[in-house]
């Protein structure tokens, strides 16, 4: 059967080669990251600072469901901090690819007989490993300052997987930015400038009920908000007195499914664009 139908064999061979090439590039990037420990250190320090500052500076000032209890705010806040952390890794992905481009390493990869998308896939997978490490450390810090979950371990782990899926999706946006600019510095700036309004016009740090009406609609259709709401639901951190949705938006009524759908769509769209950009640059 295989001799009569060589196309399926060829397809399977191309797929296995692509997977193997991607894993080689992933390993290369992980080794590189391990040799620059300050990258991991600084990647952890920033979100830890956000946890401490938001917890102790805003904890008794922001009303959650009509209460300014700092403990309620801690449980409301942490899913937002986790989501911000995984999405801010976008800048690192873009800067890493831009740095490889700037040093001519990407040109070397292009000259090798390897799958076109392997360089980008390997980079995004390595960033996912780094983000997972950061998230584990951050969760430990959150527990120290008083954050608690109220669901079983299976749901809590699913909440973290939901966050990592969003982080992986956003790393493809970073990959496209890294391929589109000339320097790592530009990739870092380009990777962060659009993330700030995305994260702050959301339900991450304050309930959307206090926002102007038009911003409520924006916030509740924001993929970032869907992931934050989904993670809160899986962590058991939904707040009494805080409605799921103010505008009746579907993503807020079904945040887990909405988050998965958003993340998959982002991966499909931006992976396609990034690989196409890579091939055009290679031509």
C-alpha positions as CSV (number, residue, x, y, z in Angstrom):
1,X,0.0,0.0,0.0
2,X,2.8,2.4,0.9
3,X,4.6,1.6,-2.4
4,X,1.5,2.5,-4.4
5,X,0.9,5.7,-2.4
6,X,4.2,7.4,-1.8
7,X,2.6,10.8,-1.0
8,X,1.5,9.8,2.5
9,X,5.0,8.5,3.2
10,X,6.5,11.7,1.9
11,X,4.1,13.7,4.1
12,X,4.9,11.7,7.2
13,X,8.6,12.1,6.4
14,X,8.3,15.9,6.1
15,X,6.4,16.1,9.3
16,X,8.8,14.0,11.3
17,X,11.7,16.0,9.9
18,X,10.0,19.2,10.8
19,X,9.4,18.0,14.4
20,X,13.0,16.8,14.7
21,X,14.4,20.1,13.4
22,X,12.2,22.1,15.7
23,X,13.4,20.1,18.7
24,X,17.0,20.6,17.7
25,X,16.5,24.4,17.5
26,X,14.6,24.3,20.8
27,X,17.5,22.5,22.5
28,X,19.9,25.1,21.0
29,X,17.9,28.0,22.4
30,X,17.6,26.3,25.8
31,X,21.3,25.8,26.0
32,X,21.9,29.4,25.1
33,X,19.4,30.6,27.7
34,X,21.1,28.5,30.4
35,X,24.4,30.1,29.6
36,X,22.9,33.6,30.1
37,X,21.4,33.2,33.6
38,X,20.7,36.9,33.9
39,X,18.0,36.4,31.3
40,X,16.2,34.1,33.6
41,X,16.9,36.2,36.7
42,X,15.5,39.4,35.2
43,X,12.6,37.5,33.6
44,X,11.6,36.5,37.1
45,X,12.3,39.7,39.0
46,X,9.9,41.9,37.1
47,X,6.7,39.8,37.6
48,X,7.7,39.3,41.3
49,X,7.9,43.1,41.7
50,X,4.4,43.4,40.1
51,X,3.0,40.8,42.6
52,X,4.5,42.6,45.6
53,X,3.7,46.1,44.5
54,X,0.1,45.5,43.4
55,X,-0.6,43.3,46.5
56,X,0.7,45.8,49.1
57,X,0.2,49.1,47.4
58,X,-3.3,48.6,45.9
59,X,-4.5,45.7,48.0
60,X,-6.6,47.7,50.5
61,X,-7.6,50.5,48.0
62,X,-9.5,48.7,45.2
63,X,-13.1,47.5,45.8
64,X,-13.8,44.0,44.7
65,X,-17.5,43.1,44.8
66,X,-18.1,46.0,47.2
67,X,-15.3,45.0,49.6
68,X,-11.7,46.4,50.0
69,X,-10.5,43.3,51.8
70,X,-6.9,42.9,50.7
71,X,-7.3,39.1,50.6
72,X,-10.0,39.3,48.1
73,X,-7.9,41.5,45.9
74,X,-5.0,39.1,46.1
75,X,-7.2,36.3,44.8
76,X,-8.7,38.6,42.1
77,X,-5.2,39.9,41.1
78,X,-3.1,36.9,40.6
79,X,-4.6,35.4,37.5
80,X,-4.1,38.9,35.9
81,X,-0.4,39.0,37.0
82,X,0.1,35.4,35.7
83,X,-1.4,36.3,32.3
84,X,0.6,39.5,32.1
85,X,3.8,37.6,32.8
86,X,3.2,35.0,30.0
87,X,2.2,37.6,27.5
88,X,5.2,39.9,28.2
89,X,7.4,37.0,27.2
90,X,6.4,38.2,23.6
91,X,9.1,40.9,23.8
92,X,11.8,38.3,24.6
93,X,10.8,36.1,21.7
94,X,10.9,39.0,19.3
95,X,14.2,40.3,20.6
96,X,15.8,36.8,20.4
97,X,14.8,36.3,16.8
98,X,15.8,39.9,15.8
99,X,19.2,39.3,17.5
100,X,19.7,36.1,15.5
101,X,18.8,38.0,12.4
102,X,21.2,40.8,13.3
103,X,24.1,38.4,13.9
104,X,23.5,36.5,10.7
105,X,22.6,33.3,12.5
106,X,19.3,33.0,10.7
107,X,21.1,33.1,7.4
108,X,23.2,30.1,8.5
109,X,20.0,28.3,9.3
110,X,18.5,29.1,5.9
111,X,21.5,27.5,4.2
112,X,20.9,24.2,6.0
113,X,18.6,21.4,4.7
114,X,15.9,21.9,7.4
115,X,12.2,22.7,7.7
116,X,11.5,26.4,7.1
117,X,9.3,26.7,10.2
118,X,11.6,24.8,12.5
119,X,13.7,27.9,13.5
120,X,10.6,29.8,14.6
121,X,8.9,26.8,16.2
122,X,12.1,26.0,18.1
123,X,12.4,29.5,19.4
124,X,8.8,29.7,20.6
125,X,9.0,26.3,22.3
126,X,12.2,27.4,24.1
127,X,10.4,30.6,25.2
128,X,7.5,28.4,26.5
129,X,9.9,26.4,28.7
130,X,11.4,29.6,30.1
131,X,7.9,31.1,30.7
132,X,6.9,27.9,32.5
133,X,9.8,28.2,34.8
134,X,9.0,31.9,35.5
135,X,5.3,31.0,36.2
136,X,6.3,28.3,38.7
137,X,8.5,30.7,40.6
138,X,5.8,33.4,40.4
139,X,3.1,31.0,41.8
140,X,5.4,30.3,44.7
141,X,5.8,34.0,45.5
142,X,2.0,34.4,45.1
143,X,1.4,31.7,47.7
144,X,3.9,33.4,50.1
145,X,2.0,36.7,49.9
146,X,-1.3,35.1,50.6
147,X,-2.8,33.9,47.3
148,X,-5.0,30.8,47.6
149,X,-6.8,28.6,45.2
150,X,-10.2,26.9,46.0
151,X,-10.4,24.1,43.4
152,X,-8.8,20.7,43.1
153,X,-5.2,20.3,41.8
154,X,-6.4,19.2,38.4
155,X,-8.4,22.4,37.7
156,X,-5.5,24.5,39.1
157,X,-3.1,22.9,36.7
158,X,-5.5,23.4,33.8
159,X,-5.6,27.1,34.8
160,X,-1.9,27.3,34.4
161,X,-2.0,25.4,31.1
162,X,-4.6,27.9,29.8
163,X,-2.2,30.7,30.7
164,X,0.8,29.0,29.0
165,X,-1.3,28.4,25.9
166,X,-1.9,32.2,25.7
167,X,1.8,32.8,26.2
168,X,2.7,30.4,23.4
169,X,0.2,32.1,21.1
170,X,1.6,35.5,21.8
171,X,5.2,34.3,21.3
172,X,4.2,33.9,17.6
173,X,3.3,37.6,17.5
174,X,6.7,38.3,19.0
175,X,8.3,36.1,16.3
176,X,6.6,38.1,13.5
177,X,7.7,41.3,15.1
178,X,11.3,40.0,15.4
179,X,11.4,39.2,11.7
180,X,9.9,42.6,10.8
181,X,12.4,44.9,12.5
182,X,16.1,45.5,12.1
183,X,17.4,45.4,15.7
184,X,16.7,43.6,19.0
185,X,16.0,46.9,20.6
186,X,13.3,47.7,18.1
187,X,11.8,44.2,18.7
188,X,11.7,44.7,22.4
189,X,10.0,48.1,22.1
190,X,7.6,46.8,19.4
191,X,6.8,43.7,21.5
192,X,5.8,45.8,24.6
193,X,4.2,49.0,23.3
194,X,0.9,47.2,22.2
195,X,0.9,44.9,25.2
196,X,0.3,47.7,27.8
197,X,-3.1,48.8,26.5
198,X,-4.0,45.1,25.9
199,X,-3.3,44.2,29.5
200,X,-4.7,47.3,31.2
201,X,-7.9,47.5,29.2
202,X,-9.0,44.2,30.6
203,X,-10.3,42.6,33.7
204,X,-6.8,41.7,35.0
205,X,-6.3,44.4,37.7
206,X,-9.7,45.9,38.2
207,X,-13.3,44.9,37.5
208,X,-14.5,46.3,34.2
209,X,-17.7,47.6,35.9
210,X,-15.9,50.9,36.6
211,X,-14.8,51.5,33.0
212,X,-16.6,53.7,30.4
213,X,-19.1,51.7,28.4
214,X,-17.1,51.6,25.2
215,X,-14.1,50.3,27.1
216,X,-16.2,47.6,28.8
217,X,-17.0,46.2,25.4
218,X,-13.3,46.3,24.4
219,X,-12.2,44.7,27.6
220,X,-14.7,41.9,27.5
221,X,-13.8,40.9,23.9
222,X,-10.1,41.1,24.7
223,X,-8.5,37.6,24.4
224,X,-6.3,38.6,27.4
225,X,-9.5,39.1,29.5
226,X,-10.9,35.7,28.5
227,X,-7.8,33.9,29.7
228,X,-7.7,35.8,33.0
229,X,-11.4,35.1,33.6
230,X,-10.9,31.4,32.6
231,X,-7.9,31.1,34.9
232,X,-9.8,32.6,37.8
233,X,-12.6,30.2,37.2
234,X,-10.2,27.2,37.3
235,X,-8.4,28.5,40.3
236,X,-11.7,29.1,42.2
237,X,-10.9,32.8,42.4
238,X,-14.2,34.2,41.0
239,X,-15.4,37.0,43.3
240,X,-18.9,37.3,44.8
241,X,-20.5,40.4,43.7
242,X,-18.4,40.7,40.5
243,X,-20.6,39.7,37.5
244,X,-19.1,37.5,34.8
245,X,-20.0,40.0,32.1
246,X,-21.3,43.6,32.2
247,X,-22.1,43.8,28.5
248,X,-23.2,40.2,28.0
249,X,-20.2,39.3,25.9
250,X,-19.9,35.6,25.0
251,X,-16.2,35.4,25.9
252,X,-16.9,36.4,29.5
253,X,-19.9,34.0,29.8
254,X,-17.7,31.1,28.6
255,X,-14.1,32.3,29.4
256,X,-12.4,28.9,29.3
257,X,-13.6,28.0,25.8
258,X,-13.2,31.6,24.6
259,X,-9.5,31.6,25.8
260,X,-8.8,28.3,24.0
261,X,-10.4,29.5,20.8
262,X,-8.6,32.9,20.9
263,X,-5.2,31.2,21.5
264,X,-5.6,28.7,18.7
265,X,-6.7,31.4,16.3
266,X,-3.7,33.6,17.3
267,X,-1.3,30.7,16.7
268,X,-2.8,29.8,13.3
269,X,-2.8,33.4,12.1
270,X,0.6,34.6,13.4
271,X,2.4,31.3,12.8
272,X,1.3,31.5,9.1
273,X,2.4,35.1,8.8
274,X,5.7,34.6,10.6
275,X,6.7,31.5,8.5
276,X,5.7,33.4,5.3
277,X,7.8,36.4,6.5
278,X,10.7,34.0,7.1
279,X,10.4,32.5,3.7
280,X,10.2,35.9,2.0
281,X,13.4,37.0,3.8
282,X,15.1,33.8,2.8
283,X,14.2,34.3,-0.9
